Amino acid sequence: MTYHPRPERWPQVSLKSFFVLVTLLCVFLGWLGMQVKWIQDRNHFLIEELNGDERGGRTVVSDIGRKKSPWQLRIIECFTGDDFAVYEIMCHSDDPPELIRRAKALFPEAQVTND
């Protein structure tokens, strides 16, 4: 009996198939990274930008039954168990338009209003 340090036959994958698999893996990981970044941006916006001024915080309504978060975030919710849906963000009437535009971009499911 002879000693074989590795299997007799290694699985064979062509270079073309290997590049396709690596490309698909990179695309998936890039997409996943973008979704995690979106969640971090949303959390930072809610904590720092909406509640971080001297006039007091704005009102953020998060009701699980009323609105669903975007489908990309619902995929992440399946694994984390968190609910990322925001129903309404009520801003101050003198908030800059940039803040309101950013709120609408980060929370497409929410209704952004000015008091």
Secondary structure as UniProt FT lines:
FT   HELIX           15..44
FT   HELIX           45..49
FT   TURN            50..51
FT   TURN            54..55
FT   STRAND          59..61
FT   TURN            64..66
FT   HELIX           71..80
FT   STRAND          88..91
FT   TURN            93..94
FT   HELIX           97..106
FT   TURN            108..109
FT   STRAND          111..114
//
